[in-house]
Amino acid sequence: MFLGGKWIDTADRYEIRSPASEEVIATAARGSVADADAAVAAAVAAHRDGAWRTTLPARRAEILRSVADRFAERSYDLAAIHAQEIGATIRAAEPFHFGAALGYMNYFADATASYKFQRGGPMISPVLATGIIRREPIGVCAAIVPWNIPLPLAVWKIFPALGAGNTVVVKPDETAPLMLLELARELEAAGLPAGVFNVVTGDGETVGARLADHPDVRKIGFTGSTAVGKEVMRRAAGNVKNVTLELGGKGANIVCTDADIDTAVDGSLFAFLTHSGQGCESGTRLLLPESLHDDFVERMVRRVATLKFGDPMDYDTDLGPVHSAEHRDRILAYIQQGLDEGATLACGGGSPNGPLFDKGFWVEPTIFTDVTNDMTIAREEIFGPVLSVIKYRTIDEAVAIANDTEYGLSAGVWTRDIQQGLDIAEALEAGMVWVNDWHVVYPGYPFGGMKQSGIGREGAEDALDAYTEPKMVTVDLSGGVDGKAYGMLFSS
């Protein structure tokens, strides 16, 4: 672990195993509640010391850029470790996991340099007065990061928090801590003061819960399941913490009758199979018009048969394993429940056979038809390579089905009529809607959802707003005012 500028080991350690081979690829310290307390204490001390929060934003931006540059130099080697750690294909880990993370690192560095931490306020009438509005760091911010795409999801929290002048304690998932430990190494090498950034590894039920409870933590950025997000929110209420919660999803993917079928078939597979479906924004409910249903499903099944399923370290591999034995068994239980409730398997439905799959945690790409929106597989987040296909008759019916969920993270529309796509997007209750694409994640656009998919947004030009508190200061100008000070006030 990295606590207060020091590397701390423990006698009790985690074994980090490859989801493809089950081989141990690393070990990591197993932190405790006491370690979480030590990390927060170090962050509190660093915030009070003020060396980081009083560093000029331009200098903070330079340090963040230098870390991005160093990660870019190391990306080939780190991407390979990362792929082994989480089971992602190397072909996805290099451009998506690392490419996205590097893009966000540089975006947040630029945002730090350009952010207006102090702004002149308007004149106040009828009295003669004005003021300033300051955006000040919150203090100690905790980031709790999941295992599925840990580096980009961590950067979304850590870089704007640091850019705003906060101190940070990050808890990675216990099965995927390696990239965040490497991030600590690079922040240390870049000259970040001790205690400003801390990584404490440990179980979510103990270490994560302690960070959510801790009275000195003023902000929580959490990505994970809706169930755990509710618990984080409940614990954060103890001292009225600021929270950003990026939670579950059950993305509805609507294909219109005028869609380019070949593109929509591949796009719909991309929507639910990327990273073996282990993404909260995955398109796991496919809504097809009755007139296209049979042909569309047949084309999808044929296309799935052409995908290469296997070793994630092979650049030709399209699909790798799921993350753990427990997660594989959870997905397979959902598949069985789908069958029990009357859905029909169009393809997949189990674990593949063959010597390559004797070790590791594998689930075949699985497509269900004859699904109704009240079935468990259509309502609950499976977080695996499982697609529920639902028929509709009219666009209004499709929108109603799409919105009939407790989630509101992502949705998609496939149509040649862009105006129709925009009209449908407006009617969908989702924080992100893609027209003729999926998984488009860009630093300048906000990421997050409605309803039980979360609170707040990550990314975009106002990302630093989420890690600062506004303070207003008013100045009465009716009496004697120093001219120099008056000029400074209006130039701020």
C-alpha positions in Angstrom: 0.0 0.0 0.0 1.0 3.6 -0.3 0.2 5.6 2.8 1.5 9.0 3.7 4.2 8.9 1.1 5.5 5.5 2.3 5.2 2.0 0.9 3.6 -0.3 3.5 3.5 -4.1 3.3 1.4 -6.6 5.3 2.0 -10.2 6.3 -1.4 -11.2 5.1 -1.5 -10.8 1.3 -3.9 -11.1 -1.7 -3.0 -13.4 -4.6 -3.9 -11.7 -7.9 -4.8 -14.4 -10.3 -5.3 -14.3 -14.1 -9.0 -14.9 -14.9 -7.9 -16.8 -18.0 -5.3 -19.2 -16.5 -5.9 -18.9 -12.7 -2.1 -18.4 -12.3 -0.9 -16.0 -9.7 0.5 -13.0 -11.5 1.1 -10.8 -8.4 0.5 -10.5 -4.7 -0.7 -7.4 -2.9 -1.0 -6.2 0.7 -4.3 -6.9 2.5 -5.1 -3.7 4.3 -7.3 -3.2 7.4 -9.5 -0.6 8.9 -6.4 0.6 10.8 -4.7 1.1 7.4 -7.7 3.0 6.1 -7.6 5.3 9.2 -3.8 5.8 8.6 -4.5 6.7 5.0 -7.2 9.3 5.9 -5.0 10.7 8.7 -2.2 11.2 6.2 -4.6 12.9 3.7 -6.0 15.1 6.5 -2.4 16.2 7.5 -1.5 16.9 3.9 -4.6 19.0 3.4 -4.0 21.0 6.6 -0.4 21.5 5.6 -1.7 23.2 2.5 1.4 22.6 0.3 -0.7 21.0 -2.5 -3.9 23.1 -2.3 -1.8 26.3 -2.4 0.3 25.0 -5.3 -0.6 27.1 -8.4 -3.1 25.3 -10.6 -0.7 25.6 -13.6 1.9 23.7 -11.6 -0.6 21.0 -10.5 -1.5 20.6 -14.1 2.2 20.1 -15.0 2.5 17.3 -12.5 -0.7 15.6 -13.8 0.6 15.8 -17.4 3.9 14.4 -16.4 2.2 11.4 -14.9 0.2 10.9 -18.1 3.4 11.1 -20.1 5.0 8.5 -18.0 2.0 6.2 -18.2 2.1 6.6 -22.0 5.7 5.6 -22.1 5.0 2.5 -20.0 1.6 1.7 -21.6 2.7 -1.4 -23.6 4.1 -3.2 -20.5 1.4 -2.0 -18.2 -1.4 -2.9 -20.5 -0.2 -6.5 -20.6 -0.2 -6.6 -16.8 -3.6 -5.0 -16.7 -5.0 -7.5 -19.2 -3.8 -10.4 -17.2 -5.2 -8.8 -14.0 -8.7 -8.3 -15.1 -9.1 -10.7 -18.0 -9.5 -8.1 -20.7 -8.2 -8.9 -24.2 -4.9 -7.2 -24.9 -6.4 -5.8 -28.1 -8.9 -3.9 -25.9 -6.7 -3.2 -23.0 -4.1 -1.1 -25.0 -6.4 1.3 -26.9 -9.5 1.3 -24.7 -8.4 0.9 -21.1 -5.1 2.7 -21.5 -6.0 4.9 -24.4 -9.1 6.2 -22.5 -7.2 6.6 -19.3 -4.4 8.6 -20.9 -7.0 10.8 -22.8 -8.7 11.6 -19.5 -5.4 12.2 -17.7 -4.5 14.9 -20.2 -8.0 16.3 -20.4 -8.1 16.8 -16.6 -4.6 18.3 -16.6 -5.8 20.9 -19.2 -9.0 21.5 -17.2 -6.9 22.2 -14.1 -4.8 24.8 -15.9 -7.9 26.6 -17.3 -10.3 26.2 -14.5 -11.5 29.5 -12.9 -10.9 28.9 -9.2 -11.9 32.6 -8.5 -14.5 34.5 -10.4 -15.7 38.1 -10.1 -19.3 38.4 -8.9 -21.9 40.7 -10.3 -22.8 44.1 -8.8 -25.3 43.8 -6.0 -28.2 46.3 -6.0 -29.8 48.4 -4.7 -26.8 48.6 -2.3 -23.4 49.5 -3.7 -21.6 46.1 -3.3 -20.0 43.3 -5.3 -18.0 40.2 -4.5 -16.1 37.2 -5.6 -16.9 33.5 -6.0 -14.2 31.1 -5.1 -14.1 27.4 -5.9 -12.1 25.8 -3.0 -11.0 22.1 -2.6 -13.3 20.0 -0.5 -10.6 18.3 1.5 -10.1 14.5 1.8 -11.7 12.7 -1.1 -12.1 8.9 -1.2 -12.3 7.0 -4.5 -13.6 3.5 -4.4 -12.9 1.7 -7.7 -14.2 -1.6 -9.1 -12.4 -4.4 -10.9 -13.8 -4.2 -14.4 -12.1 -1.2 -15.8 -10.1 0.1 -12.9 -7.6 2.6 -14.4 -10.0 4.8 -16.4 -12.6 4.7 -13.6 -10.0 5.7 -11.1 -8.6 8.5 -13.3 -12.2 10.0 -13.5 -12.1 10.5 -9.7 -8.4 11.0 -8.9 -7.3 13.5 -11.5 -10.1 16.1 -11.0 -9.8 15.7 -7.3 -6.0 16.4 -7.4 -6.4 19.1 -10.0 -8.8 20.9 -7.6 -6.2 20.8 -4.8 -7.7 18.0 -2.7 -6.0 15.1 -1.0 -7.1 11.6 -2.0 -7.4 8.1 -0.6 -8.2 5.4 -3.2 -9.4 1.9 -2.5 -9.0 -0.4 -5.5 -10.9 -3.6 -5.7 -8.9 -6.3 -3.9 -8.7 -8.4 -7.0 -7.4 -5.6 -9.3 -5.1 -3.1 -7.4 -2.0 -3.2 -9.7 -2.6 -0.2 -11.9 -3.5 2.1 -9.0 -0.3 1.1 -7.2 1.6 1.9 -10.4 -0.3 5.3 -10.5 0.9 5.9 -6.9 4.5 5.3 -8.0 4.3 7.8 -10.8 2.6 10.5 -8.7 5.3 10.0 -6.1 8.0 10.3 -8.8 6.3 13.4 -10.2 6.8 15.2 -6.8 3.4 15.0 -5.2 3.8 15.9 -1.5 3.5 13.0 0.9 0.0 12.2 2.0 -1.7 13.9 -0.9 -2.3 10.6 -2.7 -2.8 7.3 -0.8 -3.7 3.8 -1.9 -5.1 1.4 0.7 -5.9 -2.1 -0.5 -8.4 -4.2 1.4 -11.9 -5.8 1.4 -14.8 -3.6 0.5 -16.8 -4.8 3.5 -14.2 -3.4 5.9 -11.9 -0.9 4.3 -14.4 0.5 1.8 -17.1 0.7 4.5 -14.7 2.5 6.8 -13.9 5.1 4.1 -17.6 5.7 3.6 -18.1 6.0 7.4 -15.0 8.0 8.2 -15.8 11.5 9.6 -12.7 13.1 8.0 -13.6 12.0 4.5 -15.6 14.8 2.9 -16.3 13.3 -0.6 -16.8 9.8 -1.9 -16.5 8.9 -5.6 -17.8 5.3 -6.0 -18.3 3.1 -9.0 -19.9 -0.3 -8.5 -23.3 -2.0 -8.2 -26.4 -0.2 -7.2 -26.8 -2.3 -4.1 -23.4 -1.4 -2.8 -23.9 2.2 -3.9 -26.9 2.4 -1.7 -24.9 1.2 1.3 -22.1 3.8 0.5 -24.8 6.5 0.4 -26.3 5.4 3.7 -22.9 5.4 5.4 -21.9 8.7 3.8 -25.1 10.3 5.3 -23.5 10.0 8.8 -21.5 13.2 8.3 -23.3 14.4 5.1 -20.6 13.5 2.7 -20.7 14.7 -0.8 -21.1 11.7 -3.1 -20.8 10.8 -6.7 -22.2 7.4 -7.4 -21.8 5.6 -10.8 -23.9 2.5 -10.5 -25.6 -0.3 -12.4 -27.3 -0.3 -15.8 -29.6 -2.3 -18.0 -29.0 -0.5 -21.3 -31.9 -0.7 -23.9 -30.7 -0.9 -27.5 -33.5 0.0 -30.0 -33.2 -1.0 -33.6 -35.5 0.9 -35.9 -37.0 -0.6 -39.1 -34.9 1.7 -41.3 -31.6 0.8 -39.6 -28.5 -0.4 -41.6 -28.9 -4.0 -40.6 -25.2 -5.1 -41.0 -24.0 -2.2 -38.9 -26.7 -2.6 -36.3 -25.9 -6.3 -36.0 -22.2 -5.7 -35.3 -23.0 -2.7 -33.2 -25.5 -4.6 -31.0 -22.9 -7.3 -30.5 -20.3 -4.7 -29.6 -22.8 -3.2 -27.2 -23.2 -6.3 -25.0 -20.0 -8.3 -25.6 -17.3 -5.6 -25.0 -15.1 -6.9 -22.1 -17.4 -9.9 -22.0 -20.3 -7.7 -21.0 -18.6 -6.5 -17.8 -19.5 -2.9 -18.2 -22.3 -1.0 -16.5 -23.1 0.8 -19.7 -23.5 -2.4 -21.8 -26.5 -2.7 -24.1 -28.0 -5.9 -22.6 -31.6 -5.4 -23.8 -32.0 -5.5 -27.5 -35.4 -4.2 -28.7 -36.2 -5.4 -32.2 -39.3 -4.6 -34.4 -41.3 -7.8 -35.1 -40.7 -7.4 -38.9 -36.9 -7.6 -38.4 -36.6 -9.9 -35.4 -36.0 -13.4 -36.9 -33.5 -12.2 -39.6 -31.7 -10.0 -37.2 -31.3 -12.7 -34.6 -30.1 -15.2 -37.2 -27.5 -12.7 -38.4 -26.3 -12.1 -34.9 -25.9 -15.8 -34.2 -23.9 -16.3 -37.4 -21.7 -13.4 -36.5 -21.1 -14.6 -33.0 -19.8 -17.9 -34.5 -17.0 -16.0 -36.3 -15.7 -14.4 -33.1 -12.5 -15.8 -31.5 -13.0 -16.8 -27.9 -9.9 -17.6 -25.9 -6.5 -16.4 -24.7 -6.8 -12.7 -23.9 -3.1 -12.1 -24.5 -3.5 -13.2 -28.2 -4.1 -10.1 -30.3 -6.5 -12.1 -32.5 -8.8 -12.9 -29.6 -12.2 -11.1 -29.6 -13.6 -12.4 -26.2 -11.8 -13.3 -23.0 -12.9 -14.7 -19.7 -15.1 -13.2 -17.0 -13.4 -12.0 -13.9 -13.7 -14.8 -11.3 -15.2 -18.2 -10.6 -17.8 -16.5 -8.3 -18.8 -14.1 -11.1 -19.0 -16.9 -13.7 -21.3 -18.9 -11.5 -23.5 -15.9 -10.9 -23.8 -15.3 -14.7 -24.6 -19.0 -15.3 -27.3 -18.9 -12.6 -28.9 -15.9 -14.4 -28.9 -17.9 -17.6 -30.6 -20.9 -15.9 -33.2 -18.5 -14.5 -33.9 -17.1 -17.9 -34.6 -20.7 -19.2 -36.7 -21.4 -16.1 -38.8 -18.3 -16.8 -39.5 -19.3 -20.5 -36.8 -17.5 -22.5 -35.3 -19.3 -25.5 -31.6 -19.7 -26.1 -30.5 -18.6 -29.6 -26.9 -19.3 -28.8 -24.5 -19.9 -25.9 -25.8 -20.6 -22.5 -22.9 -22.2 -20.7 -19.1 -22.5 -20.5 -17.1 -23.6 -23.5 -15.5 -27.0 -23.9 -11.9 -27.8 -24.8 -8.4 -27.9 -23.2 -8.0 -24.1 -23.4 -11.0 -23.7 -21.1 -10.0 -26.2 -18.4 -8.6 -23.4 -16.4 -10.1 -19.9 -16.1 -13.6 -18.5 -15.8 -15.5 -18.7 -19.1 -19.0 -17.9 -20.2 -20.1 -18.2 -23.8 -21.7 -15.3 -25.6 -25.4 -15.9 -24.9 -28.4 -14.6 -26.7 -32.0 -15.1 -25.4 -35.1 -14.6 -27.5 -38.8 -14.7 -26.4 -37.9 -12.4 -23.5 -40.5 -10.2 -21.9 -39.4 -7.1 -20.0 -40.8 -8.5 -16.7 -38.3 -11.5 -16.7 -35.4 -11.4 -14.3 -32.8 -11.4 -17.1 -34.4 -8.3 -18.5 -34.6 -6.4 -15.2 -31.5 -7.2 -13.2 -27.9 -6.4 -14.2 -26.1 -9.6 -15.1 -22.7 -8.0 -15.9 -21.8 -10.7 -18.3 -22.0 -11.7 -22.0 -25.8 -12.2 -21.9 -28.3 -10.4 -24.2 -32.1 -10.3 -23.8 -34.0 -9.8 -27.1 -37.4 -8.2 -26.8 -39.9 -7.7 -29.7 -41.8 -4.4 -30.1 -44.5 -3.2 -32.5 -44.2 0.6 -32.5 -41.5 3.1 -31.5 -43.6 4.3 -28.7 -43.9 0.8 -27.3 -40.1 0.4 -27.7 -39.5 3.6 -25.7 -41.9 2.5 -23.0 -40.1 -0.9 -22.7 -36.7 0.9 -22.6 -37.8 3.2 -19.8 -39.5 0.4 -17.8 -36.5 -0.2 -15.5 -35.1 1.0 -12.3 -31.9 1.9 -14.2 -31.2 4.9 -16.4 -27.5 4.8 -17.4 -27.3 4.0 -21.2 -29.4 3.5 -24.2 -28.9 3.2 -28.0 -30.8 3.8 -31.2 -30.0 2.4 -34.7 -31.6 4.3 -37.6 -30.8 6.0 -40.9 -33.1 8.9 -39.9 -31.0 11.1 -37.6 -33.9 13.2 -36.6 -35.8 10.1 -35.6 -32.7 9.0 -33.6 -32.6 12.4 -31.8 -36.4 12.3 -31.1 -36.1 8.8 -29.6 -33.0 9.8 -27.6 -35.0 12.7 -26.1 -37.7 10.3 -24.9 -35.3 7.8 -23.3 -34.7 8.1 -19.6 -30.9 7.5 -19.7 -27.9 9.7 -18.9 -26.1 8.6 -22.1 -27.8 7.8 -25.5 -25.8 6.6 -28.5 -27.2 6.9 -32.0 -25.7 4.3 -34.4 -22.9 3.4 -32.0 -22.2 2.3 -28.5 -19.5 2.7 -25.8 -18.6 6.2 -27.0 -16.8 7.7 -24.0 -15.2 11.1 -24.6 -13.6 13.3 -21.9 -15.6 16.3 -22.9 -18.9 14.5 -22.3 -20.4 13.6 -18.9 -20.6 9.9 -17.9 -23.4 8.9 -15.6 -27.0 7.9 -15.3 -30.5 8.7 -14.0 -32.7 6.9 -11.5 -30.9 4.1 -9.7 -27.9 4.3 -12.0 -26.3 6.9 -9.8 -25.9 10.4 -8.6 -23.8 13.0 -10.4 -21.5 12.8 -13.4 -17.9 12.1 -14.1 -15.8 13.7 -16.8 -16.7 16.8 -18.9 -15.6 20.4 -18.6 -17.2 20.9 -15.2 -15.5 17.8 -13.6 -13.6 20.0 -11.2 -16.9 21.5 -9.9 -17.6 18.1 -8.3 -14.4 18.3 -6.3 -14.7 22.0 -5.2 -17.0 23.9 -2.9 -18.2 27.4 -3.9 -17.6 30.2 -1.5 -19.1 33.6 -2.0 -17.4 36.7 -0.5 -19.2 40.1 -0.8 -17.6 43.5 -0.4 -19.5 46.7 0.4 -18.3 49.5 -1.8 -20.4 52.4 -0.3 -17.7 53.5 2.1 -14.0 54.3 1.6 -12.4 51.6 -0.6 -8.7 51.2 -1.4 -8.4 51.7 -5.2 -5.8 49.1 -5.7 -7.8 46.5 -3.8 -10.9 47.5 -5.8 -9.1 46.9 -9.1 -7.9 43.5 -8.0 -11.4 42.5 -7.0 -12.7 43.2 -10.5 -9.8 41.6 -12.3 -10.0 38.3 -10.4 
